[in-house]
Amino acid sequence: RQALDGGPPVQVTRFTRGRVTGYEWSPDGRKLAVRIEDGESANLWVTDADGGRPAQATRFETDRLFTYNWMPDGSGIMMLAGTNASDVVLIRDYK
């Protein structure tokens, strides 16, 4: 976090596993939703605005968290999660 008028950045979170791949402030700015990838899964954590009281909101072991958004009133988070699937098709002698 960094003030708009400058100054040094301030670390907000201190997660020790995985990597932060996304975040979104709640509409009132009091909470921070953080997407963390760790191995094959991605999960959502919610912290206070200062990074305190982190709580794991999802516990996906193999699913991926694709997208998430705070509800307009800040009462919850909507999310889309699942697995990535890919099909491969080999076409030979196409004319």
N, C-alpha and C positions, 0 to 999 in steps of 0.2 A: 504494500500500500504506500502511496506517495501523495503528498499534498499537491493540489493543483498549482499553488504558488511556488513550488520547488521544495528544496530540502532533501535530505537523504531518504531513501526508501526504508520502510519498516517491514520486517518479516512478520507475516500474519500467522502462518501455519508451521508446524514442526513435525510433519509426518516422517517416519523413519523407514517405512517400507513402501515399495512401489514408486510410481512417479505421477505427479499431478498432470493431468491432460486436459483439464477444463475446470472452470469455476463460474459461479453465478451468485451475485448478491441478492438477497431477498428484497422485495419491493420497499420495505421500510429501512433497509440497510443494517438491520440488527443481526442477521445470520448470513453465513456463507456456505453454499453448497459446493463441495469439491469432488470432482471425478478423479479417482485414483486407479491406474492400471497396475496390476501386480500379477505377473505371469500371464496366464490365459484368461484371466477375468478382469472386469472393471467394476468397481463399486462406488457408491455415493456416500460421502461423509458430510455431516452438517456441523458447523462450529459457530460459536458466537462471533461477532464482528472482529473481536480482538484475537481470534484463534483459540480461545479457551473453550473448554468443555466439548471436545470433539466427540461425536457420536456416529457410529456406523449405521447408515440408514438402510443399506442393502447388504446382502451376504451371498452374492452370486459366486459360485465356484467355477462354472464353465461359461456362463452367459456373459455377454458384453452389454454394457450400458451405452446405448447409441446416443440418446438425447434426453434432456431433462429441462424442465422449466418450473419456476415457482408459480403457484396459483396467484392470480391477481391480488387477492387479499393477504397473501403470505402465509396462509394457514397450512399449506402442504406443498408437495412437489409432485408434478406429473412426470412420468418417465416412460421411455420406450427401451426395452431390453430384449435380447434374444441371442441367437447364434448366427454367425455368418455362414452362408452356404454358397458354394460355387459349383456350377455344372461345367463340364468340359465336353465339347463335341468335336470329334475328329471326322472331317469329311475328306474322302479320297476320290480321285478320278471324277471330280465334278465337271460337267460339260454344259 
